[in-house]
Amino acid sequence: MNYDQLLAPAAKEMRPSGIRKFFDLAADMPHCISLGVGEPDFKTPWSIRDAGIRSLEQGRTKYTANAGLKELRAEICRYLNRRMDLSYQPENVLVTVGGSEAIDMTIRALVAPGDEVIIPEPCFVCYEPITQLTGGVPVHIATKAEDEFRLTPEALRAAITPRTKLLILPFPNNPTGAVMDRQTLEGIAEVLRGTDIMVLSDEIYAELTYGLDRHVSIASLPGMKERTIVVNGFSKAYAMTGWRLGYAVGPQPVISVMTKIHQSCIMSAPTTSQYAAIVALRSCDDEIEIMRDEYNRRRRYVVKALNDMGLTCFEPRGAFYVFPCIRVSGLTSEEFCERLLREQEVAIVPGDAFGASGEGFARISYAYSVDHLETAMRRIRRFLDEHGWLKDKQ
């Protein structure tokens, strides 16, 4: 069998995840401190776990409706209204297997071969390969530290062509922690109004923002709801990564087509997770605040520690990542992370895993305990010191 000829070209050409590479290497090092995976170290709140257990005890183990439990979809609508100032009905909601499936369904429903998809980067790793698998053409826009890693209206306008079908708006951002403020979003919306360009707004970190201003969804701005698919989920805000539950909300004609694809590929999201998620939305606002406050404490500590070492670090305002510049070392991002892992057994992710514009940076997750972070920062400081890169040694 000639498997090289049998395999689809787009599938063969997919890059493996740079995040998982370093996670897998760290797994074979028993004393390694890993800051590479964006997974909360909190347990899923007990009320959510209890709801999942009760659903199993009650024998609720059958398929749900393809789009998800109607009770859950109604609760998602109430949550979005209460927390994000977004107004939807249950028919506008598709419950998915994590936010990742919602992203996949959105791109597959909208993008035809040859359509261009604008992707600001650095960004999460899945947008480009899913676009390519559909036959779409990724169009990358490099965001910059001097712009606080935000997408600017000017950069967006310059990237649009007659073939542009979709803009992916990945904010709060993984890996940079950047957020889009209302004023900048208004500028983006002004560029898009009057076009046929849709927006995939990946808002999985919407609850994890720091400062006086809360997250603003572009779908809440005038003229944007009808052209936006909002993707969100339960993994980050509720520490429910392993429950694999997300959702997409948007115009009913698009959600209807996404649901048809979901019917064929998935059938329905996990039933136990759906019953647990109803309780999460109804009763866990306080739990979100507790976790966010702790992330904020860790954020401040890590940003200061890195800047003190000489790894210049933009101050993130969302998610749970920092994105320090490692150019002081003279190494590529890949070389820096490989040597840090080998010499000090600290695993972080090279910035170029999130796109070419991430070269010269590295992603560090602070979704870990303070003890874990303090140990890692001591080892990073020692690594820089031994190579003469430490700020106070220069």
Secondary structure as UniProt FT lines:
FT   HELIX           3..6
FT   HELIX           9..12
FT   HELIX           18..27
FT   TURN            30..31
FT   STRAND          33..34
FT   HELIX           46..57
FT   TURN            58..59
FT   TURN            66..67
FT   HELIX           70..84
FT   HELIX           90..92
FT   STRAND          93..96
FT   HELIX           98..110
FT   TURN            113..114
FT   STRAND          116..121
FT   TURN            125..126
FT   HELIX           127..133
FT   TURN            134..135
FT   STRAND          137..142
FT   HELIX           145..147
FT   TURN            148..149
FT   HELIX           153..159
FT   TURN            162..163
FT   STRAND          164..169
FT   TURN            174..176
FT   HELIX           182..192
FT   TURN            193..194
FT   STRAND          198..202
FT   TURN            204..207
FT   HELIX           218..220
FT   TURN            222..224
FT   HELIX           225..227
FT   STRAND          228..233
FT   TURN            235..239
FT   HELIX           241..243
FT   STRAND          246..249
FT   HELIX           252..265
FT   HELIX           271..283
FT   HELIX           285..309
FT   TURN            319..320
FT   STRAND          321..322
FT   HELIX           327..329
FT   HELIX           333..344
FT   STRAND          346..347
FT   STRAND          349..350
FT   HELIX           351..354
FT   HELIX           356..358
FT   TURN            359..360
FT   STRAND          361..365
FT   HELIX           370..386
FT   TURN            387..388
FT   HELIX           391..393
//
